[in-house]
Amino acid sequence: MKKGNLFLIPSVLIQNTEASTLTKNTLKHIKNINIFIVENIKNSRRFIKKLYKEKNLEKTIFYDYGKHNKLNLNKYFLQNILNGEDIGLLSDAGTPCIADPGSKIVEIAHENNINVIPIVGPSSIILALMASGMNGQNFAFNGYLPVNSTELKKAIKKFDYLSKNKKQTQIFIETPFRNQKLFSALLQNCNKNTKLCIASNITATNEEVKTKKIFEWIKEQKILKKEPTIFIIESK
């Protein structure tokens, strides 16, 4: 029997941006796929119904695979896909598997010679880097930095050094309510000539992307709002 395919399906970064950030190809796969692995079933059902109102969700199967959910991949993933069913791995926000759970599912798909098909969609990390004016030839995404203030200081100094030493752009994310803490720590611990890009609300109507040197940010005394934000530094 022919195996099914694993489709990596993007979602929006910001509510009500479906028309501007998602392709017709995404809608086609939402329509045709009847088994989805998702971070949050409630959110995914709402998203799918908004994109494709005619979708019969009562006949659509959803499996949870968020940060704290454990899915029996042999039973619910492999059994279905090896029997010829296409499966959609659907992110809660942006593209799957980047700053997002799900890479284990893709890994198992490759181990079983299952075709993995990524669908084009918004990635706040890539969009922020594109708009930052920083080195896109050599960069590293570092996820979340430590919450502990001492460890955070060490991490920032390390990445500032790596950026200069390796000529490598460094990218971070943070939960919105800790934006100001990370921003202040970057201003205190980076070289004053290091460039820092703050990219908030990517793809939204109030999107803001600004790149300045640390000493310029210090002069501005900007207060960050509790909004989805990407932080990028480049030291020369």
ABEGO torsion letter per residue (X at the ends): XBBBBBBBBBBBABBGAAAAABBAAAAAAAAABABBBBABAAAAAAAAAAABAABBAAABBBBBBBAABBBBAAAAAAAAAAAGBBBBBBBABEBBGBGBBGAAAAAAAAAAGBBBBBBBBBBAAAAAAAAAGBBAABBBBAEBBBABAAAAAAAAAAAAAAAAAAGBBBBBBBBAAAAAAAAAAAAAABBAABBBBBBBGBGBAABBBBBBBAAAAAAAGBBBBBBBBBBBBBBX
